[in-house]
Amino acid sequence: MSIRTNRLKIDFKIDAIKEDFVFIRLKREKDRKWWGAEELDCIIGDNYKAMSVGYAQYAYAMFEKKSNNTYKLLQKLRTDPKFSKVSAIEVKPEAFYSGNDESICEVTLARLLMNSLGSSRSRFKQLQFSNLTGELLKVPPLTDKLYDAIGVAEITLSRDDSQKNEFLLNVSVATYRKKISILKEYKGEELKRILKRPEYVLHSGTASLRRWLPSDGKDTDAKRSYIKCSKQGKKLHTNFLEFGSIKDFDSSRAGIFHQFFKSIQEHLSKYMDVNFSARQIEEEMPLTSTLLKSPKQLHSKLDGQAIHIVDRVNDEESADLVMTLKQLLLPYITDEKLITVGKRDKKDALNFRIIHDADFYEKIEQEDEYLPSTDKFQRQHLTIESTRNVSDAIVKTIIKEQLIKRDLGSRTLNLFDWNKLELKGVWTFAAWDEDRNHVIFMEIQPNGNFEFYRYQDLDLFNWGKFEKYRELMTDSKSGEKIRTLEGLIISDTGDINQIFRSDEITIPELSKIEAIINEVETEFPENKRSGNALAGLIQEFMTESSRKDNEELVKFSEELQILGSNEPGKKSFNKLLNERLGKNSNISSELRNYLLNKHHIRLIFSKQKENLEDLFDASLNIKYFGETEKEAYYFVGDRNVKDYSFKDACHLRKIVAVNDSKLIFRQLLPTMDVDFVRTGQSTVIPFPFKYIREYKNFGVAK
């Protein structure tokens, strides 16, 4: 079995590319930064009509050969005042870099071809992609009634250095906001910095955005222009995949990815063959751990554990929060007397401290009431300002955070049975402490006892032992932490594996998903739309399934007959079916399957296990891909499919066995089948790294 990812294999058809296109390279002598450069949008505008632009070290433009004389084009660029600081030469397309600096090849060539799908001067305007400032964007259809903020999809292609002519295609979504809103929200130097970014206005011809250039005039209308800028304190999130409707699907990141890939296949197949790469699954592990699923499952972990609510605010509002918190904690404990309330923290208790947020104490010039946890005091803070509406989900989260802190205080794993891994000797986990620019090590004994070591606190005896591990986490040139490295794992035999986060993501069966959604949203066949025709289908089902005497089906059929020649529509029919037969009943399922298999009428997007596993295998459970003796990949997905959506894409992690080491990571796959790192969800790296992160914030016992 294999999983497709966003890794694309591209085979260029160089002869066809040379026949149809001319490529110009633009070079600056001093400033090499091209993001936001006005020249890129000038060259794609009406004066030059480039099909696409892009940039790497240099900027590039692609033109149709039949519409352009290369010599005249270069002369025009060289005499244009807008390009006075830029030198322009023609470059020839090549599939691979051959040492010729006057060529365009590999990822840069692929970007130019793909960007041609979105140029405002492109023959593919209906796609609503925009090649703005060298980037490929998908802007939602705009009208004269402009939204204050819009989500713009940014489509990027990067090179996969591990494989020749293989690339990673990604879609992210950024916020573009009206200039007037930015002027109201931001001030000072930050505002000046934002206003230096490119500014865009509505392009009436394509119902999309175009760059506002100096030639358009000095100032734009602040109520109608957009700048890339997020709202303060807020980060735009667009679900990776939505499949409740075709509109939701098309707006999700995976849907945009799918649309773009189809456009490549449809419009660029003359110039390059583009195919998904796949990885073979070596091992799959279902996610089954449900420690936090219900209160009863936490009873054994909280049995006899004192819980102390500390009210440091001491007003009417905090008193209400104390009462609410106490009521919500009761289902998780075995004895109500274990919950106490006071003004000071207690040892050997899980302390829930009610305080104000940092801004409050700063305004009144008092010391912040926040206190870090220590080995003797486990503390979890709730601020009045952010937890006025405390919920069961919040309580479940703060309980599991406290249980982790309790483990840290006792230096014993109680939330996970380490013995079941059957590991011998001491295993070590190493993670970078960003605040101190050093490393924290966690050593776990076979019985689940553990200890921490901070790099800067090591004595002479331990320093040499850990120095080599630290070196494996830093870039040899800069001395800084390797950007994509998430940690080290060292076995009892000294084998060392590095964990890297990659930009490679898994791709579900998007074509099949889109087809199913379209089938659900397609109305009944023309000859099967009336109430009488639909009643006939029900009677046919009753006969063929030997359910002639089923009272519910008979009534359902009679109700449809009352409609006569009227056409209820698929949504109304499905609603009536659910009301009369039960949404999840066996007979409803049988009827839906009958209509689908016999008459090709699909009423719902089935959530039957087999169907979901076929479509979403790339987003479920833990999957491990063995590559070589020295490298492997894995991802951790969701436990199941919920609410017709997946919030995030599944990123592949790369495991590298260092020097003469063996791959040992496979033995640790069960350490990610836990639901106490992210409440109710599995963790994407082994859970000891969560313990290290929490220990980093521990204070000195007091």
N, C-alpha and C positions, 0 to 999 in steps of 0.2 A: 504494500500500500504506500502511496506517496501523497505529499501535500504540495500544492502550488504556493509560490510566494510572489512577492512583487519584484523578484529578480528577473529581469528580461534578457533574453538572448537576441541580439540584433545582427543580422547579416545584411550589409549594405550592397545595393546594386549600383556600383559606382558609375558604370557607363550611362545608365538612365539619369542619374543625378547630374553628371557632367553635361548631358544633352539638354537638360531643361533649366538648369540654374547657374547663376553666377554668384560667387561668394566674395565679399569684401571684408578685409580685416582693418579695424580702426585701432590705432595705437597712440597713446599719450606718452610724451617724453618724461613727464614728472609724475603727475597724479594718476595712479593706475586704478583707482576705484571707479567702477562703472555703475554701481547701483544708484538709481535716481538721476543718472546723467540725462540731461535734456537732449543730447545728440541722438540717443537711441529712439526717442519718440519723434524727433524731427525727421529721422531717416525713414520711419515707417509711415509718416504722414503724407499729405497730398503732393508735396514737392518731389519726393523720391519714390514713394510707393513700394518700399521694400516689403517682401512677403513676410519676413520675420527678422527679429534681431535677438541677440543673446550675448552673454559675456562670460569670460573666465578670466585669464590673465589679460587678454585683449577683448575688445568688443568685435562682434561679427554681424554682418547683415547678409541676407539672402535675397536675390532678385530673380525674377523670371527672365530667362535669356532671350526669349522671343520679343520681349518688350523693351529690352535695354541693350544699348551698345556699350560694351565694357569700357572702352577708351573714353567715350564721352561722359560716362557715369563717373569715372575716376577724376576726370578733369573738372567736372561740376563740383565734386566734393572738395577738391584741392583749392578751388577758388571761392568757395562759400564761406563767408565770415563766421557762420555758426560752427564751422569745423576748422577754424584757424589754428587751434591748438592740437589738432589731430592729424596724423598721417594715415593715408589710405592706400592699400595695395590689394590686388587680387590674389586670392589663395585658391588652390586646387583641392578638391575633395579626395580623401584617401580613406580606406577602411581602417588601416592601422598606421600608427606613427612610424615613419621610416627614417627619421632624422632630418627630414625636410621641414624647416621652420616656416616655409611659405606654403603650408598646407593646412587644411582643416580636416579633422578625423575624429573617430571614436565618439566620446560623449559629447564633445562640442558640436560635431556634425549632426548627431542624433537630436540634440536640443534644437538646432536651427530648423530641421525638418519638422519636428513636432510643434515648434512654436508657430509654424506656418498655418496650423489649424486655427489659430486664434487671432491673427493679425486683423486689425480693423479694415485692412485693404485686401484681406484674403477672399478667395472665392467660396469659402466655407463660413460665411457670416452667420448663417442660421445656427451654428453650433454654440454661439454666445460665449466663446472663449475670447480672451483679450491678451495680446502680446504687449503688455505695458512695461516700459522701462526695462526691456530685456527679459522680463519674467512672463511666464504663462499663467494667466489668471482666468477663473471662471466666475464671472460676476452674475448675480441673480438678475433676471430681466427687470429693467427699470422703466418707470413711466414718469410723467411730469409730477406725480405725487411721490416724492422721494422720502424714503425712510430715514430717520435720524442716524441709525447705524445699520450697516449691512455686513453680512458675512461673505468674504471673498475667498474662494478656494485657490490656493497657490499650488501649482503642479510643478514638481521638480524631478529632475533626472540626475542621478549621481553615478559615478563609476564604482563598480565592485572590483576593488583591487585584487581580489583573490582569483578572478577569472577574466580572461581576455574577452573583450567585446560582450561582457555581461554588465548590466546596469540595474540600479534600483530606482523604481518609479514610486514617488510618494505624493500624497495629497494632504495638505494641512489647511486650516481655515483661520484667517486673520480678520480682525475688525477694522472696517473703514468707516469713519464718522464724519458727519457734517462739520465743516470748519467752525460754524457758529457755536456748536456745542463744545468744541475743544477750547475756543476762546473763553467760554464761560467757566470751564472746569479747571484749566491749567493756568499757572502764573509763572512769572519770572523766567529763569534760565531754562527750566524744563519746557515752557511754552515756546521759547525761541528755538530750542532744539527740534521740537515737533514741526514747527512751521518751516523748517528748512527741507522737510521731506517733500516729495512730489505731490502735486495737487491735481485732482481729477474732476472732470465735469461730465454731465450727461452727453453722450453722443447720440443725437436723435436718429441718425440713420441706422444704427445697430442696437439701439436701446441698451447700450452698455456704457462704459466709462472711457474717456480719452484724457490724455495729459493736457493740462493747461500750460501753454507755452508763452514766452514773452511776447511773441508776435500776436497773441490773442488780445493783448492789452495789459495794463499794469496790475489790476486787481480783479479777482473773481467775486462772484456773489457768494458771500459766506453761508447763505442759506441753501445753496445749491451745489456747493463743491465738497469734495471728500478728500480726506487725508488718512493714511494708515495710522491708526491710533486706538488703543484699547481704553476702556473706561477705567478710571482709577480704582485699584483694588479688585478689579474683576478680570477674569480670563475667560474668553469665549470658548465654549466647548460645543463641538458638533459631534454627535455620536458617529462612531465608525460605520455602523450599519443599521439601517432602519428598513423593515420590510412589512410594515402594517398597511402601506398603500404605495402605489407607484410614485406619488408625489414625494412621500417621505424617503423612499428608496433613492430617487434621483437627487435629493438634497443632502443625503448622507455622504460621508467621505468615500465609502466603498462604492456608492452609486456613481459619484463623479469619476472615480477611478475607472469604473466599468464603462461609462460613456466615453471617456477619453480613449481607452484602449480600443473600443469599437471604432472610434473615429480614425485611429491609426490604421486599423485593418481596412477600413473602407476607402480612405483617401490617400494613404501613403504606401500602399502595398507595391506600387510600381517602383518605389525607391528603396524599400527595405523590408525584409521579413522580420517580424517581431513576434516572439513567442515567450510564454511563461516558462521559467525553469521550475523544476520540481525536486523535492528532497524525499528520499526513501525513509519511511518510518522504521526504526529498529526496535523501539519499545514504546508501548502506550500504557499509561497508568491512569485509571479513572480516579476522579476526585470524590472521596467518600467521607472524609472527616467532617463531622457536624457538631463539634463541641458546643458551639454557641447557638445552635438551632432552637433549642427550647430551654426554659429556666431549669427544668429537672436535670438536664445534662450538666449544669454547673453546680448542682447541689454538692456533689462529691468533692469538688474543688473548693467550695466555700464552707464545707461542713465544719462548724465550730469556729469559724473565722469572725473575729470582732470587726464591726464596721462602725466608724466614727464620723459623724457629720460635724464639721467645724464651721460655725457661722462667724466670719470675721467682718461682716457688714453690719449685722445687728440692727435691722430696721424691719418694717412691716413686709416689705417685698422679699427680703431674704428669709423671713420667717415662713412665708408662703412657699418659697422654694424648698426650705427644709422639709416641710410637710409633704410636698409633692415628691421629693426625692425619696423620702422614707417609704412612701406608699409604693413607689415603683421598684424599690430594692427588695421589698418583702417576698415576691415570688422566687427570688434567687437564693434565699437562705432557708435554713431548716428551723430556726428559732428567732422569733421577733425580738427577744431580749438581747440578741447580739448587736442590734442597732442602737447606738447611743448618740447623743447630741451634746456639744460643748463648745467652748471658746478656744481650747488649746488642743494641739495634736496629741495622739496617744501612740506609745510604742506598741508593737505587736498588733496593731489595728490597721485596716485600710482606711486612710484619712481622706475624706472628700471635703475639700476646703472651698467655701463660698466666699469670693472676694470680688472687688471691682477690677476693671481692666486697667492696663498700664496708663492710659491717657487720663483716667480719673485721678490717680495718685499724683501724676505729674502736674495736673492743674491745681491741685490743692497743696502741692509741695510737701507731700508726705511720702514716707518710704513704702515702696510697693510691697503688698502682702504676699506676693508669690514666693514660695520656698521650694527649692528642688527636692526631689526624693533623695534619701540616703539609704545606707544599709539598714539603719534602725527605723526610719520613718518612710512609709510608702504614702505618697501624696498625689492626689488628682485634683486639679483646680476647675471650678466652674465659676465663670464671671457672670455677675448679675446682668450685664449689658448684652451678653450673647446667648444666655440660656434661660430667658424668661419663659419659654415654652419647652421645658425639658420633656423629652419623649422616652418611650421604652427603648427605641433604637439608640438614643444617646446614652441611656443607663447601661445597656448591654455593652456598648463600646468602652465606657469608663471602667466597668467591672473588669473587662479583659485586660485593659491597660494596667490596672492595679495588680492583677494576678501575675502579669509579666514582671512588674516591679517587685512583687513579693519573691518571685523566683530569683531576681537579681540580688535581693537582700540576703537570701539564704544560700545563694550560689548552687542551687539545685534545680534541675528541670522537672517541673511538676505538670506542665501543660502538654508535654510530649514524652512518650515512652522511648527514651533513647536506646534501651536494651533491644528493642525489636529490630534495629538496624544490624545487630550482630557485628558491630565494628570492634576491632581489637585495638588496644592501646589508646593513646591520646590523639585526638584530632583537633587541628587548629584552624580557626577562621580569622582572617585579617581584613580589616576595613579601614578606609582613610577617614581621619578626623579632619574635616574641612576647616573647623574653627581654629585648630591648633597646628594645622599643616603637618600632622604626624599620623601615626598608625596605631590603632587599638587592636589587640590580639585577644581572642577568646579560646581557651583550651578546655576541651570537654573530655572528661574521663568516661570509660565504658559504662559506668553506673549512672551517668547523667549529672554528676557533680562537675562544676566548672569554675574557672578563674579567669580574670581579666588582667591584661598587662598593657600599659600605655608606653609607647616607644620612648618618650622623653623621661619616663620614670624608671627605666630599666637599670638594674645594677650591672656591674662589670661582668658578672657571671652569665647573665641572660642577654646582655647587649649583643654579643657576637652571634648568639643563636637566632635572634630576630632581625639583625641588620640585613642579611641576605634576602629576607622576605620583603623588607621595605624597598630594597633596590628593584625588586620585580614589579613594584607598583608605580615606579616613577619613570618619566621619560629621561633617557640618558643624556639628551641634549639640554633640555631646559631644567631638569631636576624637579619639575612639577609632577603632580599625579597624572597618570595616563587618563585622558578625558573619559574614555568609554569603559575603563576598568571598574568593575563593581566590587571586586574583592578577590581574595586568595583562599584556597582550601589546601591544607597540608595534612596528609594521612599519617598514621602512626609509623609508616615505613619511610617517610620523608618525601613521598611523591607530592608534587606541587601542581595544582591546576589553577589557571586564571579564569575569571568569569568576565566576559565583555558583553555589553549591551550593543546590539547592532541595529541598523535602520531597516533590516529585512523583516517584513511582516508576512503573516500567512494570509492567503486569499481564499474565502469560501467560494462555493459554486455560484458565482454571481449571475452567470447566464441563465442557469436553471431557476434561481431565485426570482430573477426579473420575469421569466416566462410564467412562473406560477402566479405571481402577483397580477400580471396582465390577464391571465385566465380567470382569476377571481373577479377582476373588475370588468371583464367582458360580459355584456348582457346575454340573456338567453338567446339561443338560435331563433331566427325569425318565426319559424313554425311552432315554437314551443314557449311562447311568451304569454299567451292568454291564460286566464284562470282555468278555462276548460281544458286547455292543452296540458297545463301543469297537473291538474287533477287526474288526467289520463296517465301521466307518468307515475303518479302515486299508486293508481290502481294497477298499473303494469308491474310495479315493484311488489305490491301485495301479492299478486298472482305468482310471480317468479320466485318469491322468497317464502311462499307458503304462509303468508301472514294475512289471509283474507279476513280473518275474524278479529284482527287487532282493532280495538275500539278507538284508540287514539288516531290511527292511520285513517280509519273511516271518517272520523270527524274532520280531520285535516283535509281530506279529499272533498268533503261536502262544502267546507268553507271556501275552497278554491273554486268549486263549481258555481257558488253564489256570485263570484266575480264575473263569470261568463266570459265575454270577449275583452273585458278590461285586462290590462297588463300590469301586474303588481310590481314588476322589477325584481331583480335578484336580491337586493338588500331587504326589501319588504318580505319577500318569500322566505329568506333565511331567518328573519326575525320571527315570522309566524311559525316556522318549523321549530325553532328553539322554544317558543312559548308552548306549543302543543305537544311536542315529543320530548322536550328536555334537551338542553344544550349539549350535555355530555353523556346522554344515555346511549346504550348499545344500539337501539333502533335508529336513532339519529345518525350515528356513525355508519351503520349499514346502508341507510338511505343515501347519504352523501357519497359513499363509495360506489353505490349502484349508479347514481347519476353521472359520476365521473367516468367510471369504466365502460358503461353502456352507451351514454349519450354525450360524453366529453363535456359535461357541465361541472365546473369546479365552483363550489360554494364558499370554501374557506381555505386558508393556508393551514394545512394540517400540521398539528404539533405532535403527531405520533412519533414515537422514539426512532423508528427506522427511517422515517422521512427526514427528521432533523439531523440524524447522524450522517446521512448521505449528503445533505446540503451544507452542514456546518461543522464537519469533522475538523476543519482547519481552525476552529475557534473553541474547541472543547477539550478538557482534560489536559494531562501532561503528555507530551510526545517528545521522544528522544531520537535524534538522527545521528547515527554513527557515520563519520566521514572517513577518517584515517586513524592510524594508531596514535596520532598526536592531537587531533582536533575532532570535536563533536559539536552538535547544536541541539538546542531544545527550546520548547516554549511551554508556558503554562496558560491554559485558556480558562473559560468559565466552566462551572459544574454542569449547567444545563442552559436551555434557551428560555429567556424571560421576556415578557412584554414586547415581543416582536422587535427587539433591538439588541445590539451589542454596543456597549459604551465605548470600549477601546479596542484597537487592533492588538493582535498578539505579536509581540516583538520576539524574534529569535535571539537567544543568548548563545554566544560562542564560547566553548570551553577549549582551552589550550593547555596541553601538558608541557610543562617547562623543562627545557634541556633534556635530561635523560629520564624524566619522570614518565609514569604511565597515566592513562586516563582513569581517574578514580571517582569522578563526579557521579557516575551512574548509580553508585551505591547510596547517594544522598537524595535521589528523586523523592522518596517519601517525606523528606523534610519540607517539601512544598505543598504537601497535601494536609494543610492545617488551615483553620479559619480564624485564628486568633491574631494574625498579623494585620490583615485588613478584615474588619468585622464581617463575617459571613462569606468571605471570599478567600480563595487560596492566595499564596504569596508567589511572586515570580522569581525570587531567589531564596535559598535555604533560610529558614526562620532564625538561625543564630545571628544573622546580620541585623535582624530587628532588635535582638537583645543587645548587640553592640551599640546600635543607635540610641537605645534607651539608656544604656550605661554611660554613654558620652555626656548625657545631661544630668547624671547623678552629681550631688554635691557632697561635701565633707559632712560626716555624721555630726549632728548637733541637736 
